[in-house]
């Protein structure tokens, strides 16, 4: 017997709420309290799925209903809904994020009050910005590139909020909320598969006060980004992402005075700090519905290929591939993040650390792939070019991570350009024209230019 995934469970709940709300709308007036309560419950179900993606698509295919291309089974309750939607020629309902209660109420009223369609056409809804209905059409899926940054920002922000709740549940209840974590990872994994470049760019956001929780999310995204580059997808991608999210969960047992100490830890304090890998594995092993990979990664993520690292005196003939990907992401995100006791480092310095000890600590094949993934100057970074112009990195060029594609936003005198200009540095690097930029000189702090680089994307 298999257990439905969180996404499938949310889809079933959404359809149950939709059926109940339509039934109430047909039995009572629109302003009746029972209708209002049902619309509010429907709104909650919609919000839960919107944590996973910006648009929910409900479809009728034959005698089945699907939510985001996934068949949904809720027993005989759907029969009436399917018949009604077929009667009014609605095969597809798209509900965008930011849909309002008023829009949901108006939609339910329209669907509940119509008889049959005229000419086989779906109804025209009254001015609903975030709800659309229509027929099923086959469309070619296209890579959205960096077009949906606003929606991804919301997804990232919600993921950080969920990470904080997971941390608190582990601290208070001695185990994290696995269902909440799985639901959040579903959304991030989907985004990594569909729009990896933009999501990786979001990990450059700096939130020093929320470091613990942004670090959890960043390591998960960076680990899944690497795994996706190795052609990992589906349930395994989500399992790796969940394990990476939980890699430091053992630190809930580390005293705060050690965890947040601004100075170098003493030998005794470091011994206590190192305990978090064992604590994390024990917490995750005792957490219901937690995949077995999670405690493995929590235990191993500070072990190195050459036998260094900790737990002390623990050696492995080999490390789990998820552990190695998580370890690279962990070191990278920790070093590039400014904290009370550590300044941030540029990416080239971090990559040199990952290559240290003649490649005996980290798998160098994976490090090279990681460098190609994030670039020396990652997407979303503000940089100065050799011409003095200021640009935002918009794409990494894998064969030469030091020469990315950029969008120039300030001229060499520091004046903002009315129309930003895209340049492929790897293509223009051979030109003798002194006006054409050939390389990046240095990363810049966006705060000095009063610009959000992600908005440029």
C-alpha positions, 0 to 999 in steps of 0.5 A: 500500500502506497501513501499519497505524496503531499502534492497529491493529498493537497490536490485531493483536498482542493477538489473536496473543498471545491465540491463542497463549496459548489454544493453550498452555493447551489443550496444557499444564497451567495451571502449565506454564512455557510457559503462564506465558510466554504469559500474560506476553506477553499481558499486555504486549500488553494493557498496550500498548493500555491506554496508549490507553484504559482498557478494551479491547473485543474483539468477534466480528462474523460471521466477523471480529474487532474490537478497539475497533470496528476490524476486525483482520486476522491471517490464518487464525490467527483462525479457531480463536479465532472458532469457540471463542468462538462455541461458548461464546457469547462475542461481547464481551470487555472487559478493564479497565486494572489487569487482573492476570496471575492474572486473565488466566491464569484467563480463558484457562483458562476459555475454553480448557476450556469446551465449548459454551455452555448455552442460548446464554449466555456463561460465568460467569467466576470472580471476575474484576474486570477482565475481562467477557464477554457478547453484543454489544449496541448501546448509545448512546454518552454523554458521560462528562463528568468521570466518568473523571478517574482513568483520564485521570490515568493516561493523562496520566502515561503520556503525560508518561513517553513524552514524556521517552522521545521527548526522550531518543531525539531527543537520543541518536539524533538523531531521536525515536521516531515510532512511540512518539509516534504510539501515545501521540497515538492515546490522547490524541486519542481522549480529546480526542474523547471527554472534552475537558473533563476532559483539558484540566483535567489540563493544569493539573497542576503539575510544575515538575521535569518542565516540558519533558515536561509542556509537550510533552504540554500543548501537544499536548492544548491544540492538539488541543482547539482543533482539535476545536472546529473540527470536526477529527477522525480522522487530521488531529487526530492529525497536528496533535497529533503536530506540537504534541507535537514543536514544541520538539524542536529544543531537544535541541540547545540547551545546557542552561546556556542552556535552564535559565538562571534569568536573562534571556538575553544577545543571544548566548544568545538567538541560540542559543536561537532556533536550536531552530526550525530544528534541530527542523524538520531533526530532524523532516524526517530522522525516518522515518514523521514526518508532513510537518506536524511540521517545518512547525509546529516551524519556524513556531511562533515566527513571528507574523502581523505578521512578528515572531518568529523565525527572523529575516527569515522572513516568511509570507503566512500561517501553517499553521492547525496552527502558529497553534493550537500557538502559542496553546497554547505561549504559554498553557502557558508563561505559566501554568507556574511555572519557576525563572526565571518566576512563573506568570500568571493566565489573564486576564493570558495572554489579554491577552498573546495579544490584544496588538499590536491582534491582529496577532501572533495570529489573534484569531478563534482567540484568542477561541475559545481563551478560550471553550475554556479559560475565564478560570478553566479547569476544575479551577481552585480559585477564591474566589467573591464570597461568600467561598466556595471552589469548583472550576470544573467547566465553562466557559460559552462566552458569558461565560468569566468566569462558569463553573459551579462546585462549592462545596467550602468555605463562607465560613468555610473549613469543608469542605462535607459535600455540595458544591454546584453553581452556574451563575454565569452563571444566578445572576449576576442575582439580588439574593440576597446569599447566592448567588454571582455571580462569581469573585473570584480563583484560589487555590492548592490546596496552601493548602487541602490539596485535589486539585481534580481529585478533586472533578470 
